[in-house]
């Protein structure tokens, strides 16, 4: 089987897993309060994803106090005082941080503090969240967005595949709570997007200055991501990481008692009823098809941000033990 066929097959399997949970209420699958040490390592599978464009010294609209400087210092995204801080003064490209989820999301919530903007005749900037829908090949099918802006700029027209909501606010340290009702916006405003083709949902935190050389800062906090409940995907990404790690840990500490010691730990840690309900649904789904077992293990671990081969095999072992060892 060639690579394209394997990718397509995995996409079909994922859609089956997604469809199994669409009827349920949405559940929290990921949250981040950024309460980690200060520094450039963002953690939690967040990835900076921006292309820098230097400001030309003679460009009109440069920041007050003289012409804009060439982009010798890159825009900064870092953890600072338990928030995700965006700070830029050398370009006008959008500064973004991205996290992907290989399932269709229903809602994204976040806190935003537009801290400061200065540059050009009207101090223009915007900050907020975009949610993009991608197909199995990584092509963008559409997006929805929720933005806060300091001054109107860059006229934007919603289309059959794109819908933004924009709210004017001062960039003066105020705290704003944003909610992107992803599923509702997709259903109401994006008739050009075929939800059956959605393979990956990309959450993008973004800050953008409208004038080259502007000084601008904003901070994000308390990001919460929701998806439709699915009996085959009962664990959050954080729970899945700790579950897989505990499997290896229990084996290393007491191999003679393994896997019974670990299975008892899982029942205690995540709830015997919850684990039993998942085991029943998963056994019915997998049946006697080993390929479905591999796809299920991948689906359960894909949102964790752990992509190395060691983690993939550890996840497969953990799921296999949970399913087939009583």
Beta strands, then each sheet from edge to edge (+ up, - down):
strand 1: 26-32
strand 2: 47-48
strand 3: 76-80
strand 4: 83-88
strand 5: 95-101
strand 6: 105-118
strand 7: 125-134
strand 8: 140-149
strand 9: 162-168
strand 10: 175-180
strand 11: 200-209
strand 12: 215-228
sheet 1: 1+ 12- 4+ 3-
sheet 2: 1+ 12- 6+ 10-
sheet 3: 2+ 5- 11+ 7- 8+ 9+
end
